[in-house]
Amino acid sequence: MSLTSTYEKELAYQADRRKAAVDFIKVVSDLWYENSIELVLFRNQLIDKSISEVMNLHKYAAEFVEKPISIFDTVEIAHAIRDMNLPAAKIDIGKLTYEYHLEDNHKEDASEFVHHKLKDAWNGGEIRPKDVVLYGFGRIGRLLARELMLKTGSGSQLRLRAIVTRGEITEEVLEKRASLLENDSVHGDFPGTVAIDIKKKALIINDTTVYLISANQPEDIDYTTYGIKNALVIDNTGAFRDEEALNRHLKSKGADKVLLTAPGKGVPNIVHGVNHTNYDPDTTHVFSAASCTTNAITPILKVVEDTLGIEKGHLETIHAYTNDQNLVDNMHNKYRRGRAAALNMVITETGAGKAVSKALPSLEGKLTSNAIRVPVPNGSLVVLNLQVQQKTDKDTINSIVKRYALEGELVEQIKYSLNNELVSSDIVGTSAPAIYDSKATLVSEDGLNTVLYIWYDNEYGYSQQVIRLAKYIAKVRRFTYY
């Protein structure tokens, strides 16, 4: 065969793959907007993705499971899902496709296979949409707003209805709030539309009204005047941290539950996927989503504790600088944080080591921790130095973590990286709170000391955990197949 004819075949194959990707994207969109069924590919989001992004996700999927997963396979499974007329659900089409082709000589066709795997989808209870109020509109608040509005779909789950800020709400303020939502120096432009309504004092996000409410204290607000009832208030101000302060939100008319996006005192600190089921949303009214670092390390620590046992350990988080630090040298109430954040590596403290024990009581007193703030605006890394109880080696511990990333209760929380060239900018926008760097794992010769490297997007990955917990609290979690 000539080089020219080979090249022509390659062009034809590429065109066929991209046409299949177009078909796949259409099915993904139809399922989401018409049936509230969200398809993901090994936990990677597919909604609003381009052809190239879809193809790259398939490449990652094939490397992850070490078995070819082509766009032709997934589009066949996607069509089978659409033909089932399922109720609202979240389905990992990567896992389904992997299982479908696990045996080369499977007897079922795609429709029979999908029906067999997803037959329990009809057994879920009725989902009632939940109104959401964002109390505060900083880095986390804006990311939550973006994600909630992009994932509103038909509005069957979480509905963002209002944002609470301080100060008078003028036209200029509305314009600035809209601009900060639209444009982000780290996460890029918002892939939607944002306008303002001066009369309503509202942002119009994707043609949907989200009121801006000015208040100095939570109990002054009557949400019912905005048509908001039984709302989940997500407090991302950092101003209210203990049970007494957070309960002030429940004195507002129209507020029903509270979720703090920081470690809380006297309230349940939750790492979704690890300990969220320990608390019943029918009887618990105030929750904390803990910290970004706690959400990054706890899933990995649970895996190691459950399989190898942890004798003791130390974690060092190499963390992006935050708004708490100074842009230039100036006074600060904490040592070292007063030095210019974008020019220095700054040693500071973290409570993540102690906070882990709230989710994993067996690790009480076993971990020490510290932090180094570094000159990047987002994207962080935890170095876990653990003394384990059972001997292991690099291949063994990597295979253990990979198994948990592929199946079980922590698939949303752990992403298994195969990238030899992974750096901090690569993990920005990753929905998993813990990205396990398999290529960096170290194990001592005696097999009892391990050093694990866990990356995390301390803004976006954490925001995804907040939303997962919010859905649990609001009781709007759909049938899931992971």
HELIX and SHEET records of a PDB file:
HELIX    1   1 LEU A    3  ASN A   35  1                                  33    
HELIX    2   2 ILE A   51  VAL A   65  1                                  15    
HELIX    3   3 ILE A   71  ASP A   83  1                                  13    
HELIX    4   4 ILE A   93  TYR A  100  1                                   8    
HELIX    5   5 ALA A  110  LYS A  117  1                                   8    
HELIX    6   6 LYS A  119  ASN A  123  5                                   5    
HELIX    7   7 ARG A  139  LEU A  150  1                                  12    
HELIX    8   8 GLU A  171  GLU A  182  1                                  12    
HELIX    9   9 PRO A  218  ASP A  220  5                                   3    
HELIX   10  10 TYR A  223  TYR A  226  5                                   4    
HELIX   11  11 GLU A  243  LEU A  246  1                                   4    
HELIX   12  12 ASN A  247  LYS A  251  5                                   5    
HELIX   13  13 HIS A  276  ASN A  278  5                                   3    
HELIX   14  14 CYS A  292  THR A  307  1                                  16    
HELIX   15  15 ALA A  352  ALA A  359  1                                   8    
HELIX   16  16 PRO A  361  LEU A  363  5                                   3    
HELIX   17  17 LYS A  394  LEU A  406  1                                  13    
HELIX   18  18 SER A  424  ILE A  427  5                                   4    
HELIX   19  19 SER A  438  ALA A  440  5                                   3    
HELIX   20  20 TYR A  460  ALA A  474  1                                  15    
SHEET    1   A 4 ASN A  44  GLN A  45  0                                        
SHEET    2   A 4 ILE A  37  LEU A  41 -1                                        
SHEET    3   A 4 ALA A  89  ASP A  92  1                                        
SHEET    4   A 4 PHE A 479  TYR A 481  1                                        
SHEET    1   B 8 VAL A 194  ASP A 197  0                                        
SHEET    2   B 8 ALA A 202  ILE A 205 -1                                        
SHEET    3   B 8 THR A 208  SER A 214 -1                                        
SHEET    4   B 8 LEU A 158  THR A 165  1                                        
SHEET    5   B 8 LYS A 130  TYR A 135  1                                        
SHEET    6   B 8 ALA A 231  ASP A 235  1                                        
SHEET    7   B 8 ALA A 255  LEU A 260  1                                        
SHEET    8   B 8 VAL A 286  SER A 288  1                                        
SHEET    1   C 7 VAL A 346  THR A 348  0                                        
SHEET    2   C 7 LEU A 367  VAL A 374 -1                                        
SHEET    3   C 7 ILE A 310  ALA A 320  1                                        
SHEET    4   C 7 SER A 380  VAL A 388 -1                                        
SHEET    5   C 7 ASN A 449  TYR A 456 -1                                        
SHEET    6   C 7 ALA A 434  ASP A 437 -1                                        
SHEET    7   C 7 ILE A 414  SER A 417  1                                        
SHEET    1   D 6 VAL A 346  THR A 348  0                                        
SHEET    2   D 6 LEU A 367  VAL A 374 -1                                        
SHEET    3   D 6 ILE A 310  ALA A 320  1                                        
SHEET    4   D 6 SER A 380  VAL A 388 -1                                        
SHEET    5   D 6 ASN A 449  TYR A 456 -1                                        
SHEET    6   D 6 LEU A 442  VAL A 443 -1                                        
END                                                                             
